Amino acid sequence: MTGTLPGLLADHAARDPGGVALREKEFGIWQEITWAEYLARVRRFSLGLTALGLEAGDRVAILGDNRPEWVIAELAAHVAGAFPLGLYPDAIANELARILDAAEARVIVAEDQEQVDKVLEVRKRLPGLERIVYYDPRGMVGYEAPGLMSFEDVEALGDARRHRSPEEFARRLASVRAGDTALLCTTSGTTSVPKLAMLSHRNLLAMASQLQAVDAMAPDDEFVSFLPLAWIGEQMVAVASGLLAGFTVNFPEETATARQDTREIGPAFLMSPPRIWENMVSDVQVMAGDSTPLKRRVFRWAMKQGAARAEARFHGRRIGLAGRIGHRLADWMVFRPVRDQLGLARVRRAYTGGAALGPDVFRFYHAIGVNLKQLYGQTEVSGISVVHRDDDIRFQTVGVPLPRTEIRISDEGEILCRSPAVFQGYFRNPEATATALEGGWLHSGDAGAFDDRGHLVVIDRLADVMKLADGSNFSPQFVENKLKFSPYVNEAVVFGGCGAPFVTAMIAIDMENVGQWAERRRIPHTTFTDLARRSEVYELVRTHVAEVNEELPAAARIHRFLLLYKELHADDAELTRTRKVRRRHIAGRFAELIGALQGDVNSVSVASEITYQDGRTALVEHPLRIETMDGTGG
């Protein structure tokens, strides 16, 4: 029984019933749930699902922000014999409909009115969906729909069933096996519609135990869960590692208060995708830029001290007495306040995963004293296969394989993986499963290589690696990460292969940071589109592109770029829900812009449809300027 997630919960409840398992901030106050209470709520909800007629192998979808009810529903589904399926809370209704239909979910646990409304919008397209269970009743008064009920109603059904059959839950809990499917997890979908990866209890706990062997986590540690629990990275830490190590998982009050709530908790470790780390760097850069001239000089001096110490540490060197004194002073004056402001004051280890993080961002965090490490893996390997070790971090790599994990590079340059954490296959998709697991190895779809110290270097998606005009290989992602190091760049998409004469880029500005920059200079603007067209903004971005070009080989330098008239968004299928660029979709959607960038025109005009409040639609023309960089090869 201890080889399963609910089995571990039962063990913690027996050994430490009064220990704090979960903590949720509500109305500004942290509310605690002990291990015994956690198990009791899982018991009630699981028996309630059974009372509703849920059978072994049925699917239970969970939709909403991170709350105790999310993980309670997940573990309850295990004991009921069902497969839980996590859905991203920002998914639009049509996206939800496609996944719910593919999974043929019988029950969906939706957080609140917003999520219930999305489900009701597509309910007619889901004939197999029988129950909609909500756990935040605000705004739900007067709602009537077939099968709609509250989380408490299901728990009440569970209580009634327990009174009739006191031993049923224990019997069902004992019947859960390590090889049973514990999670249906959507893949990132960078190249296609997301597939549903089937991960067993054995898979998830193998991953958690491997990570625990490298970076020990203790019962008295704290973790803040603020990233979507539909993402495998959050499942890996908040659920699998949390139950294996027995630490406390904290849920912020709102997504907007996550940083402040994290500061209050002071977690021992933190897991975030690159965009979160990039955003925090941008915030610090903007705050430093807005300070007085003296403070800016002190910040620059401190960053030099931090960078020198970090570089020495990674090369196994000791800095001299003057350097140690300077760094201690920089830490006291600058780094400690910055770490506290970011909620990283007590973090022993910080992880980034889900996509590549640029070396410049890595250097920043190590300079301010944050032990940031890269993880690499996929949903299909329960989240991780490779990680940096504390004393062996190289900015250009993702580290070395975990214990019991084998990594090799195929003749085509693809990263292959073999591990007890590798998934069972894709739900009702044997063809895709056979392709992914061909030859007994998980085929990642990523191009990579090992360096001279056995570290894995991830180049890019295999399908995205391009050949430049001079015949050399080229990774668009590498250049994109360098562009996104600027606080004024939100997203960048780089093109340059497939016979293109040179490298080009489409850049989406960061509206908040560029807007503040424009206000300080009294540059008038209204919308995102208006701001992105300003010549001053073009010059701001051009300066950064020129700096990036200085660090690139001649053939890989950006020759032409334009500023997009809109932000790239997952709702438009331009990004995945974990904010990875869907390059093929963008190449099709913006084909006219890409063609103009690689041609000889200085501007291009595109049309987009807008919808007015009264429902009317209209096409709006967006003239875009194309900027050519001087001295960049082609």
N, C-alpha and C positions, 0 to 999 in steps of 0.2 A: 504493500500500500504506500510506503514511503517513496516509491519510484514514480509517483504521480503527483500532480499539483495539489488536488484536494487532499491527498494522503498526507502531504507535508503540512498543510494547514491543520489537519486533525492532530498531527504530532505536536505542533507548536501550541495548540490549544490545550493539549494534555500536560505538556511540560511547563508552560508559562502562561496560564490562562489570563492573568491580569496584566501581562505585558502589552504594550501598545503596538498593534499591527498596522493600523491605518489612522490617519489624522486628516481631517478636512476643515478648511477655513470657511465659516459661514457667519455672515453678519459681523465680520471682523474678529471672530473668536474661533480658536482652534478646537474642534470637537474630536475627541479620541474614541477609537474603536479597539477594544482589546482582542486578543487572539480568540478568546472564548466567544465574544460577541460576534466576531467575524464568522466563525464556524456556525454559530446559531442562525445567522442571517442566510448563510449559504444553505443550511438545512431547510429553512422555511421556504426559500425561493425555489430550491430544487424540487421539493415535494409539491410545491404549488404548480410548477411546470408539469410534473407528472400528473397531477390532478386535472390539468387542462387537456390531457390526452397526448402529451409529447412522448414519442417513442424513440428507442435506440436508433441512432443514425439520422434523426431529424436535424434540421439546422436552425439555430437561434442567432439572429443578427443583433448586433449591439451598436447603437448610434448615439453619439453625444460626447460632451466634454468629459474629461477625466474626473470621475467621482467614485466613491466607494461602491455605489450600485453597479458600476461598469464591471469591476472585477468580481463582485459578488455574483452577478449574472453569469459571468464566464465560468467560474468554478461550479456554480449550480448546474449549468448545462452539462459539465463533465459528469457529475453524479447522476444526472437524469439520462445519461447515455447519448446526449445530443452533441453536435459539433458547433461551437461558437464561431461566429464570423464577425470580425471587427470592421466597421465602416467609418470613413473619415467624416467628422462633423461638418466640414465645409463643403462636402459633396453636394452637387445640385441634384434636383429630383430625378432627372433623366438618367444621370449616372448611377444613382441608387437603384433605380428600376432595373437597369441592365445587370447589376451585380446580384440583387435580390432574386431576379428571375433565373440567373445562371445557377445560383445556389438552391433555388426552390425552398427558400426559408419559410417555415410555418409560423414562426414567432419573431417579432422584432421588438427589442427593448430600446425605446427612444427616449432621450432625456427629457425634452420639454416641448412646449407648444410649437416652437420653430421646427424642430425635427419631426414632430407628429404631422404638422402641416405638409411637409415635403412627402412623407409617406402617403398621406391621404390623397395628395395630388396625383399619385401614380397607382393608387390602390387597384383600380380596375384592370391594370395591366399585370397584376400579380394574383392570379386566382388561387394559388396555393397558400397565400398569406392569411392566416386565420386570426392571429392576435397581435394587437399593438399595445405594448405595455409602456407607460410613461412613469418616470420617477421624480419629476419636478412638477407639482400640480399647479404652479402659478400660471394663470391664463387659461387653464383647462376647464374652468367652470362652464357648464352648459354645452361642452363638446359631446356630441353623440355620434357614434359610428359603430358598425358591427365589429365586435371583438375588441373594442377599446376598453382598457382597464388600467388601474394604477398598480404600481409596484407593490404597494401595501395590500391591495386586494389579492394579488398572487401569493404574498406571504401569508395572508389570512387563510387562504385555501391550503397552504402548506401546513399551518398549525392544525387545522381541522384534520388533515390526512394523518398527521403524526399521532394525534389522539386515537385515531382508529387503528393505526398500525405503527406502534412505537419503535419497532425494530427495522422498519423498511429502509430508512436512510442509511443506517450502519451496514445493512446488507448490500445496498446499492453502492456505497462508498467502497466496500471491500471488493466489489466486482470490477471496479475500474482498473484497467491494466496499463502498464507502461507503454505498450505498443498501440494503444487506442489513439485515435486522432484527437488532439487537444485544441487545435486551432485551425481554422481556415483563414489564411492571411493573403490579402491581395498583393500581387507583385507590383513593382513600381510602374510598369506599363510605359517605359520610355520609348518603346518601339511598336507597341500594339495595345489593344484593350487588356487591362490587367487580368491575369489568371489567378486562380485560387489555389495556393500552395497548401497541401495537407501536412501539418506538423504534429508529431506525436508527443506525448509526455516525455518519452525517452529522448527525442530530438531536442526539445527545449531544455531539459535538465542536463543533457550532455553538454550543451553549449554553456549553461550557467556554471557547471562544475569546472569546465575548462577555463572560463574567465576567472573563477574563484581561485584556481590553482596559480594563475599569473598575478592577479590583483585581489588579495584577500578582502572580503567584506565581512563585517562583524555585526552581531545582533544589536549593538548599541549605536550603529551608524544610522544616519538619516538620509533619505533620498526624496527629492521633490519631483513628482510626476506631472509634467505640464505639456508634454508632447503627445499627439494623438495615440491612444492605445491601439488603434488599428495598425500602427507602424510597428514592424517587427523589432526595431531598436528599443522601443518603449516596452514592448512585451518581454523582451530579453532581460531587461533590468527590473522594471517595476513588478513584474509577475514572477517570472522564472527565478531570477536571482534573489528577489525579495523573499520568496517562499523557501528557497534553498538556504540562504544565509540567515533569514529571520530578522532583517532590519525593518525599520519603520518607513512606510511609504506615505508621503504627504501630498495632498491635493490642494492646489491654490484655489482661492475664492473665484477668481475669474482669470481668463487668459491674459487680460490687460494688467492684472496685478501679480502675475507670476514672478517677475523679478523682485518686487518688494517682498512678496511672501517667501521667496527663496532666501532673501537676506535675513528674514526673521528666523528661519529654520537653521540656516548654516549647514547645508548638506556636506557629507564627506566626499561625495563624488557626484558628477554631473554628466549627463549624456545628451548631446544635441547634434543636429545635422549642421552642415557648414553654414547655412544661411543665418542661423542664430549667432554663431561665433562671428561671422562677418558683420552682422548688424551691431553687435556690441563693440567691435573695433571702430565701426563708423561713429557710434555714439561718443566714444572716447575721443576720437579725432575731432569731431565737431565741438565737443566741450572744450578741448584744448585750444582749438582755433578761436573760440569765442571768448577766451580768457584774456587777461591783461598781457602786455608784452613781456613783463617780468615772469609771469607764470608760464608763458609759452616757452621762454628760454629755459626755465627750470625743467619743464616737461621734456624738452628736447635733450637736455643734458642727462636727465635721469634715464631716458630711453637708451642713450649711448652706453651708460653704465650697465643697464640690464642686458643689452644685446651683447656686450663684451663678456659678461659673466656667463650668459647662456651659451655662446659660441665656445668658450673655454671648457665648459662642462661637457659639451657634446664631443669635444675632441680629446677629453681626458686630461686637460691641462689645469693647472692652478693659476689663479690670477694673483698678482703681487699684493703687498700690504696696502699700497695706495688704492688699488682697484677694489680690495675688500672693504676698505673704509668708505670709498665713494659709493659702492653698491649698497652698503648698509644705510648710508645717509639717504640715497635715492629711494630705498624701500620705505624708510620712515616718512619721508616727505611726500612721496608721490604714489608708489606702488600699493602700499597698504590701503590708502583711501580709495584708489581705483578698484582694487579687488573687492573691497567692501561695497562700493557702489554697484558693482556688477553681480553681487551675491556670491562671490567666490572666496570669501575670507577664510573659510574653513575647509575648502576643497583639497583633498589629498591628491585626487586624480580626476582629470576631466577628459572626456572622450568625444571625438567627432566621428561620425559615420554617415553612411547613406549616399555620399558622393565625395569627390576629392576636395580637399581644402588646400588653398594656395600656400606655398612656403612662407610668403610674407605675413600671412595671418598667424601661422605657427610661430614665427620668430617674435611677433608682437607679444603673444601670451607667455612664452617662456621668458621674454625680457621682463615682464611685470611679475614673474614668479608663479605662474600657473602651470602645473604639470599636465599640459594638454597632450593627448596621445591620439593617433589615428587608429581607427578600427577599419577593417575591410571585410566585406562578406556580402551575402545576398539573403533575401527572404528564404530562399530554398536551402540555406545552410543554417537556419534559425538565427540569422543575424550576423555572426562573426566567424571568420576563419583565420584572420591574421590581425595582430595588434602589436603596437610598440611596447617594448619593455621600459621600465622606469629609467634604467641606466643605459639604454641603447636606442636613442631617438634620432632619426635622420629625417630632416624636413621633406626630402623628395620621395620618401618611401612610406609604406603603410605598416612596416614592421615585419615580424617573422610569424610563421604559423603557430597556432595554439597547440598545446599538447593533444595528442591523439588525432591531429589533423594533418593530412598530407596535401601539399600543393605542388603541382608541376605545370610546366608550360608546354603546350602542344606544339607540333611542327608548324602550325599556322600562327603561333604566337598567342594562343588563347590560354587564359588561366583556368586550370582544372583543379577540382577539389574532391577529396575523399575524407569523410568524417562520420562519426556516429550521430552527428547533428544534421546530416543531410536529410532532406524531407522525404516523405513517403511517395510523393507524386502530386500531379495537378488533379484537382477534383473533376471527375468525369471527363478527363482529357488524356487518354492513354497515348495518343500520338505525340503530344507535346512532352509528356513524361519521358517517353522513350528517347526523344531527341535530347532532352536535358541531361539524361543519365546514361547516355551512350557509352558503352565500354566500362561501365561501373564507376565512372567519374562524373561529378557535376560540372557541366559546361557553363561557365559564367557569362560568356558573351563579351568579356573584357579582354583587352590586349595587355600583356604585361611581361616582365622579365625580372630576374634576380640580379641584385648588384653584387659587388665583390665581398660583402659581408653577409650574404644570404638574406638580405632584406628584399621584400617584394616591391617592385615599382609598378604601379598601375598606370598605363599610358592613357587609355581612353576606352570607350566602347569599341569593340573590334570593328563594328560596322561604321564607326565614325572616324577611324584613323584615315587620314587623307594623304595623298601623294602630291607634293608641291611641284611647281613647274620645273624645278631642277632635279626632280626624281627622288628627293628625300622624303621620309615619312614625317607626318605633321599631326600633332594632337590639338584639335581646337579647344578642348577642355583646359589644357595647360595655359593657353593664351587668355581664355575667358576668366580663369581664376585670377590672373594678374590684373586684368581690367577691373574685376569686382573688388579688388583691394581698396580702390578709391571709395570714400564715403559718398561720392556723388553718382556712383554707378550701381544700379540695383541689379540689372541683368545684362548679359552680353551673349551674343550668339555669333560665332566666328565661322566663316566659310573660306575655302581656299583650294580644295582638291578637285578631283573629277574634271581635269582639264582647264580649270580656272587660271587666268593669267597671273593672279596675285591673291594675297590674303585680304579679306574684307571683314567688316564687323557691323552688326546692327546692335545698337546700345540703347537700353532703357534707363533713363536717369532715375535716381532716388528722389521722389517728389518731395519728401519731407526735408531732407538735407539740402537739396538744391534750392528748394523754396526758401529756407532760412537764409542760405547764402545770398539769394537774390534780394530778399528783404533788407539785409544789412547793407546792400549796395543800392537800394532804392530802385531796383529794376522791376517795373510793373509787370504783373502776370495775373491770369485768372485760373485757367485749367491746366492740367498736365500737358495737353497738346500745345497750349500757348507758351508755357514755360520752355518746353523742349525745342521750340522754334527760335528762341532768342539767340542772337549772335553771340552775346556774352556767355551763354551757357555752352554753345558750341566751342568757344575758345577755352572755357574751363575744361571741358572733356578732351579737347585736342591736346592740351598740355599734358594730361595724364596719358593719353595714347602715345605721345612722343616719348614719355618716360618709359613706358612699357616696351616700346620699340627698341630702345637703347639696350635692353636686356635680352633681346631675341636675335637669333641668327638672321642674316639679311633676307633670306628667302621666306622666312616666317613672319616678317614684320607686316604690320597692318598698313596697307596701301591706301585704302579708302574706307570711310565709315559714315554712318548716318545715325541720327537720334530718332528713335521710334516715336510715333505720335500717341502711343498707348503703352501701359504696362503689360508685360507678359503675365498671363494668368492661367491657373489650372482650370477654371471654368470654361475657358476657350480652348482647352486641350493643348495649350502651348507648353505647359509645365505639368509634371506629375503632381500628385498631392504632397509629395515630399520635396517639391520644388526642383526636380531635375528637368533639364531642358529636353523636350521631345523634338529632337532635331529634324526628323523626317517630316513631321507634321508642319513645323515652322517652314521648312524648305518648300513645301507645297503651298502653304497659306500665303507666304511672302515671296513667292517666286518672282513677281514683278519687281520688287525691291532688290532682291538679290541679283537679278539680271541687270538692273540699272547700276548697282554697285560695281559689277564686273565689266560694265561697258565704258562708254566715254562721255556720259552725260553728267551735268552738274546738279540736276534736280530731277525729282520724280513726283508724281502725284498719285495718291491712292484714295479710294473711296471706302467709307465704312457706313454701316447702317446704324442709325440711332432711333430710339423709341421714346416718344413723348409721353407725359403722364396720362394723356387722354387715349393712349393706345396707337396714335398715328406713328408711322415710321417714315424716315427720310434718309436719302444718301447724302453724306457730307464728304466733300473733297478735302484731302490733307496734302498740301504741297510740302515736300520734304527736301531739304538741302543735303547734298552729298559732299563730304569734305575729303579732299585729297591731301595726304601727308607728303611732305617734301623729303627726298632722300631715302625713301623706303623702296627697296628693290621690287621688281616685278618681272 
